[in-house]
Amino acid sequence: MTDLLVDRILKDILVALNLPAALANRVTFGGDDRLPSCFPVSDLAAASIGAACAAVATLAAAGGRVANVSVDYRLASLWFGWSIRPEGWAMPSPWDSIAGDYLACDGWIKLHTNAPHHRAAALSALACEPTRDAVAAAVAARHADAIEAAVVAAGGCAARLMSRAEWAAHPQGQAVASEPIILWDDAASGERRGWQPLPDRPLAGIRVLDLTRVLAGPVATRFLAGFGAEVLRIDPPDWDEPGVIPEVSLGKRCARLDLRQPADRDRFSRLLAGADILVHGYRADALDRLGLGAAARQAIRPGLIDVSLNAYGHGGPWANRRGFDSLVQFSSGIAAEGMMWRSANAPVSLPVQALDHATGYLIAAAAIRGVIARLSGEGLTCARLSLARTARLLSDHRTHPDDGPFVQAQESDYANAIEPTDWGPARRLRPPAAINGIPMQWDRPAARLGSCAASWD
């Protein structure tokens, strides 16, 4: 039953990519380790990684190599957690001290406060001291709906716990249900530049401009770098993600620009003019306000492969709402369903940030699909994805729960090579999938934000 399930998820993704569903016949799955959940998290992991690799194999076929894909369930599940193991140093905690689940007077709410400005917004809305006890007391005295509205209005990130039925009846849940897994915008023609994929490094020579933050977008561009793409990540001067950057900056160069400043915006435009792919995770109106909306981006780089991500979908009242994987799990009924499954007295989220990781691989697959379209003369399509729509993909395929022990990485799961990251030596998990004759490997170790110049040279 499980193998049939992963095949169904894979075929759904391939259809969303406008690739033949029969391509699933060239993807095989091995291993039997599953992450414990009432949702098929490991099947989603294997299927999303398999789909991204199938897109790579399809692109490689244009370069003369016909390849099959094999995905390891165990390694796919592990890559949905942490792929890096520091040697002699430690990763900072990815979570702020007051982030987490709180019981309001009428239900549960999650506060996401990892970014300093999101933390400040939550504390302002709650009018309390910055301690977990003070936040708990402030939340307990109010209704979850009111807290969510106040935090969001202050520019923060929060989500009250909804059941799947509540989400299905909610205007945003209905908007998400009406969207495809990948929303393709109208095709745009552009210069093909004479590029052709190398048989063993299909994305070599492809330039990817990365405007994404934790976690789905960085997972996508990390995957693209693994097959030869030149990835340049751009962050604002004051942004940092110390708990995740060693995990997701593998294979990339990282630079800083302040797009609010005309000189830096001009430099960004020059970078964009030399890019093949743009991956961005800003809210839908953010780039518009900077004069870098979709039409402007295509004018700067005709034929740009433009792939965007947001949290809650691209229509409905929450299309511009800030959000993260853990919040979408709360809103969409996933955490409530886990709570019922475990007969628990508190929300039970997925064992990993599965919405982020799966969406990341779907973003990567969509970007590669754009490259395939450009090569085949289809014109170029721009793709939009959301964490909430990936949540629906997961919940639509719910089956018998997997209730084994949590999958823990063992020594044999790691590659032998030492990665000389900017923080110190580390080991990486072995790749979660193999494409015969096309290695998944990274040319650069993980690097700090702002460690390189904002240049393609």
ZIHU-V718754 format. One line per field, one symbol per residue. burial: # if it has 24 or more other C-alpha atoms within 12 Angstrom, else .. A space follows every 10 residues. Layout:
BEGIN
burial=???
END
This chain:
BEGIN
burial=.##.###### #########. ..##.##### ..######## ########## ########## ###..##### ########## ######.... ...#.#.### ####..#### ######.### ######...# ....##.##. .#.####### ##.####### ####..#... .######.## ####...### .#...##### ########## ########## ########## ######..## ########## #######.#. ......###. ########## ####...... .#.#..##.# ########## #####..### ########## #########. #....##### ########## ########## #####...## ########## #####.##.. ##....###. ..##....## ###..##### ######.### ########## ...###.
END
